[in-house]
């Protein structure tokens, strides 16, 4: 397995970038585009996922990375919750809702796995001291 040297190499970041792009695309269309509050909130939450993965990766140490991954995972939940609002009020059809929700759920699983890996490294390095 290749060593991850940049946050751009992380699958979690790559997938969250795709989700963010897709959220921006869907929120550009009416009637979604006219709901400035929900549009801004779901965009910020999507950007938060990829930003927290990147920022945590660049921080010093596994403890901080773990915390930023926790925040990224929470932002995934925020996106999923907002997708339900968008679907319930008719901004998204069932197909678009299911696709975006599926992407967000996949990212949640990937981030959770990465977080577990970071926690294991953190625990192993603490035990070696």
N, C-alpha and C positions, 0 to 999 in steps of 0.2 A: 504494500500500500504506500502510495506517495505521501511524503510529508506535507502537511498543510503549512504553508509559509505566509499566506495572505488571507485575509478574511474573504476575499473574492473566490478562494478555492473551496470554501465551505458550502456544501450542498444546501444547508439550511439557509444561508444567505442568498444563494442563487435562486432557490425556490421562492423565497420571500420577495426577491426582486421581481420575479414573474408575477406574483400575486399583486404586488403594488402597481405594476404596469396595468394589469387587468382591472384593478379597482379604479384606476384613473380613467381607463377607457370607458367603463360602464357608467361612471359618474359624470361623464361629459354629455350623456344623452338625456333628453327630456323623458319623463318629468323629473328624473333624479337630479339633473343639473340645476333645477330651479329650487331645490331644497338645500340651501347653502349650509345650514347647520349640520345636517346628516352627511352631506358630501364632504365638508371639511373634516368632520370627526372621523369618518371611516378612512379617509385619505391619511390623516395624521396617524391613526392606529396602524395602518399598513406600513407606512414609512417607519414607524417606531419599531416594528419587528426587525426589519433589515438594519436599521441604525443601531439598535441595541446589540445585535449579533456582532456587527462591525466594531462598535466601541468596546464591547467586552473583550473581543479578541485582541485588541490593541492595548488593553490595560495590562498592568503588571501583576501577574499571578492568577492562579486558578480560582481563588476565592472571588475576586472581582468578576472574572469571566462567568462564573456560576451565577452570580447575582444578576448580571446583565442578561443572561439566558433566561432567568426566571422572569424578568421584565418582558423580554421578547415573547415568551410563552403566554404571559398575561395579555399582551397586545393581540396575540392570535385569538384569544377568547373574546376580546373586545370587538375585533373584526367580525367574528362569527355572530356575535350578538347583534351587531349593527346590520349584518346581512339579513337576519330575521326581520328586523324593522323594515328594511327596504323591500323585502318580499311581501310582508304583511300589508304594506300600504300600496303595493302595486308598482313599485319602481323596477322590480326584477321579475322576469318570468321564472317558472320553475326550473327550466334548464339552466339559465344563468345562475340562479341561486345555488342549485346543486353543484355546479362546476366550481364556483368560488368557495362555497363551504367545504367542498372536498379538498381544494388546494389548501385552505387554512387548516383543516384537520391534519393533512399530511405534514405541513410545516410544524404543527404542534407536536406530532409524534417524533419528527426528526430533531427538533429542539430538545424535547424531553430526553431522547437518547443521547444527544450531545451533552446535555446537562449531567446525566448520569455518568458518562465517561469522564467529564471534568471533575465530578465529585469523587470518582474512584481514584483519579490521579492525585487529587488533593489529599485524600485519605492515605494513599500509599506513600506520598512524600512526607506526610506528617508522621507516619509510623517509622520512617527511616531515620528520623532525627534523634 
